[in-house]
C-alpha cells in the first residue's frame, strides 16, 4: 500500500476518479515540449529509444521508421532552445 499516488492522466483526473481517490489541487508550472523529425541514420537508436535527462530537462529520441527519427525535448525552465 502506498501513501501517495501521482495521477499523470491529465486534467480530467481519470485515474483518481476511477479509483475514487481524494484529489489535491496541486499544479505544476507550465511545461513546454518541443518535437521534431530527422531523416538519416543513427545506429544508437536503431534498437531502442533513448531518454536523457539533466537539471535543465529531458530529451527523448526514437527511430520511427526506415531512416526516420523523432525527438521530443522538455525544458524545465521554458527557456527557448538554440537551433530548436
C-alpha positions in Angstrom: 0.0 0.0 0.0 1.3 3.4 -0.8 0.9 6.8 0.9 0.9 8.8 -2.3 -0.1 8.4 -5.9 0.7 10.8 -8.7 -2.1 10.8 -11.3 -0.4 11.8 -14.6 -3.5 11.2 -16.6 -4.1 14.9 -17.2 -6.7 17.5 -16.4 -9.6 15.0 -16.3 -8.0 13.0 -13.4 -9.2 9.8 -15.0 -7.2 7.5 -12.6 -8.2 9.4 -9.4 -11.8 9.2 -10.4 -11.6 5.5 -11.4 -10.0 4.7 -8.0 -12.3 7.1 -6.1 -9.3 8.9 -4.6 -9.3 12.3 -3.0 -7.8 14.8 -5.4 -5.5 17.5 -4.1 -5.3 20.8 -6.0 -1.6 20.8 -7.0 -0.4 22.1 -10.3 3.0 22.1 -12.0 4.2 25.2 -13.7 3.6 25.4 -17.5 5.8 23.0 -19.3 6.6 23.3 -23.0 7.7 20.3 -25.0 9.3 20.8 -28.5 9.5 18.0 -31.0 10.7 17.3 -34.5 11.7 14.7 -37.0 15.1 13.9 -38.6 16.0 11.8 -41.6 19.3 9.9 -41.7 21.0 7.1 -39.8 21.7 6.8 -36.1 22.7 3.3 -35.2 22.5 4.1 -31.4 18.7 4.5 -31.8 18.0 1.6 -34.2 17.2 -1.0 -31.5 15.6 1.1 -28.8 14.6 4.6 -27.9 16.7 6.8 -25.6 15.8 9.3 -22.9 18.4 11.6 -21.5 17.7 13.9 -18.5 19.6 16.5 -16.6 18.9 19.5 -14.4 17.5 21.5 -17.4 15.0 19.0 -18.7 14.9 15.8 -20.7 15.1 14.7 -24.4 13.6 11.5 -25.8 14.6 10.2 -29.2 13.5 7.1 -31.2 13.6 5.5 -34.6 10.0 5.6 -36.0 10.7 4.2 -39.5 13.3 3.4 -42.1 15.8 6.3 -41.8 13.3 8.4 -39.7 13.8 9.5 -36.1 11.6 11.6 -33.8 12.8 13.7 -30.9 11.0 15.4 -28.0 12.6 17.9 -25.6 11.1 19.2 -22.5 12.8 22.2 -20.8 12.1 22.7 -17.1 12.7 26.4 -17.2 10.8 27.2 -20.5 13.9 28.8 -22.0 13.8 28.7 -25.8 16.3 26.2 -27.2 19.0 27.4 -29.5 18.6 26.0 -33.0 15.4 24.2 -31.8 
